[in-house]
Amino acid sequence: AEAKGLSLISCVSSEVPRTTVGDAGRLQQVLLNLLSNAIKFTPEGRVSLHCRLSPAGDASVARLLFEVEDTGIGISTETMGRLFQPFVQADATIARRFGGTGLGLVIAHKLVQLMGGELCVASDG
């Protein structure tokens, strides 16, 4: 982010417990992938990571909601439907311009599912 002149912002809500039970290594892997993609596809502006308690689920168990938001190029509705399939990238020009294998989001999606969570995408582009 720094090399591109982007602002990198993180915000953890005060309601999030200081300690939680989970797979920290896998969570780190997922967040790193999501943040790396956001930085890769954001030519200017900012990338933000927000963490808060999820409104869904059992009140006796803290479920966390992580949101990565950026001012990047956006994703078409058609591409969003294929985003978690292996080797899918927005189009050939994106693959040539930005590189990558199209596997990072597939792996992140599967890891989140294995941890009992859900990985979703939304875009204004």
N, C-alpha and C positions, 0 to 999 in steps of 0.2 A: 504494500500500500504506500509506504513511504517513497519508494523508488518512482512511483507513478504520480506522486503528489496528492494522493487520496487521503481524506480524513478517515481514520479507523476509530469507531466509537463502540464502547461496550457499556452496557447498563444492566445491572442485576437489581431486581426489585427488592425492597426491604422485607417483603413477605417470604422470600426464599430462605429456607432453613440453611444454617451455616454448614451442616453436615447432612449428607444423604447416603443412601445405599444404592449402589449401581456399579456398572462397569466403566470406570473412569477412562480407561484406555480406549475402549470402543467409542465412548462419547467424544473424546478428544479427536479421534480419527474422523468421525462424522462431521464435527464442527470445523475441523481443519479443511476438509474437503469442501464444505459449503462456503466457508470464507474464501478459500482459494479460488473457487469458481466466481464468486461475487467480485473479487479483486480483478481476476482475469478479464471479465466482461464489463468492467466499469472503467471507461476512459478518463472520466473526471468526476469530481464530487466526493461521495462518501460511501462507506460500507459500515453497517451497524450490526451489532449482535446484542439482542435483548434476551434476558432470561427472567421469567416470572412463573408463578404457580399457575398450572393449568386449571381452568374452571371445570373441566370434565373429570370424572372419576370419583373415587371414594374419598370422603373428607378425612379419613384416618390415615391415608397414604398421600404423601406429597408427590404429585406428578408435575414435572417441570415442562415448561413450554419455552423452547428456544426459537427465536425468530432472527433470520438474517435478512437484512434489507439493504438495497443498494440503489444507486442512481445510474445503473448500467443500461445496456442496450435493450433490455426486455426480451420476452419470449412470446411467440405467437401462441394463440389458443391451440392450434393444430399441433405444434411442437410439444406443448405441455402434456398432451395426451400420450406422447411417446417417450417422455423424458426419462423414465425409470426403466427403459428397455435397454439391453446391452448394445453397445456400439452406436447409439443414436446421438447425433449432434444436430443442432438446428438446421444446418445445411452444409453443403460441401465448402462453401466460401468461409463459413465459420471455422470448420475443421482446418482449412489451410491457414487462415489468419491467426487463430488462437492455439491450435494444436490440441493434444489430448486424445485419449482413446475412446471416450464415450462410456467408460466403465465406472468412473468415480461415483456418480450418483446412484448407479445400480447397486454398488457395494454399500454405500451409505444407507440407501433405502432398506436393503436386506438387514443390515446391522440394527437399524432402528426397529424394524419389525421383530427381530429376535429379542430385543430388549423390552418388547411389549408396547412399543410406541408407534407413532405414525409420522411419516414424512410427507409433507404437502408442498405445493408450489402455487404461487399466485404472481401475476405480472400485469402491469399496466401497458406493456408493449405488445 
